[in-house]
Amino acid sequence: MSDSESYRVTRQILEGLVTVDPNTGAPAPSLATSWTQEQDGLAYVFTLRDKVKFQDGTDFNAAAVCTNFERWFHLPASARPDPSAVAFKQLFRTFSDDAANSSYKSCTTQGTNKVTITLNTRITDFLQAMTQPGFAISSPTALKAQNADVLDKKMSGNSVSAYAEHPVGTGPYEFSSAVDGKVTLTANPNYWGDKGDIKIINFIPYGNADVRQAALMSGKIDGYDLVTAGNFDPLVKNGMQILQRDPFSVMYVGINQSVPVMADLKVRQAVAMALNKDALIRKFFIEGTGQTAQFIPAKLSAFNSAVPGLPYDPDRART
């Protein structure tokens, strides 16, 4: 899966070489403590964290990292029914069956705690991409034992492998069970990092914001994500604690330019000027939401404050 709610679960179980700094959004150490860029951006050398074990007792080391990268590169077509959804393809363009056009070249080890990822072409956002949950490192032992590349199981209507039914990583929580959509995780007693006080986490999906709110109010659940503008005031009035963070997301209107009229730049500009963004924000979004003229959230370093965008101007839009 590639939705953020599923990632909230997988991030507790599996970790990547790098993670995201919660304050800056920049790549930060995780299973790799440091890294260097070499060969003019065609190679990245990662120094790995010592004395880390996967939840099944397998040692985390350079060989384990390369096992994962090589698995992604050689992933058989039968294990990627929708290649566009696979993080490896999104970043490296192709798999080993089209190696000549792949940005990925190799993964090599230098001892047990250093690994080099070599590229055929430079990828400017390579480190940022490595923070994605799709590049989390799994236990090589579990991948092999549970036939990770054979999708002979079913989960929520999707074809999955036995490994998908019991993933094994290095994270602070271990997978326990998944029954009727409810996922249960238990604390990893051997976690290398800071351990929390919560021993068991139950992730329970609620598809409706009002149902989530009611479950919290009744004490059925301890907390939930995705607070909506309509829920915000009732939660505050009932004394609930709401944790807010700087936004890392952008809501946008997508335009299909294969429709002839939308291929005209002036028509697209007219659509932009006809949208009253302030009115939409006041009605549908939580206080603190702002306008933007680009896809990059203002919190991230790539945000360009010099991009003016188009103003709300219905008269000009009509002309």
ABEGO torsion letter per residue (X at the ends): XABAAAAAAAAAABBBABBBBAAAGBBBBBABABBBBBGGGABBBBBBBBGBBBAAGBBBBAAAAAAAAAAAAABBAAABABAAABAAAAAAGBBAAAAAABABABBBBBEAABBBBBBABBBAAAAAAAABAAABBBBAAAAAAAGAABBABBBGGBBBBAAAABBBBABABBBABBBGGBBBBBBBAABABBBBABABBBBBBBABAAAAAAAAAAGABABBBGBBAAAAAAAAAAGBBBBBBBBABBBBBBBBAABAAAABAAAAAAAAAABBAAAAAAAABBBGBBBBABABBAABAABBAABAEBBBBAAAAAX
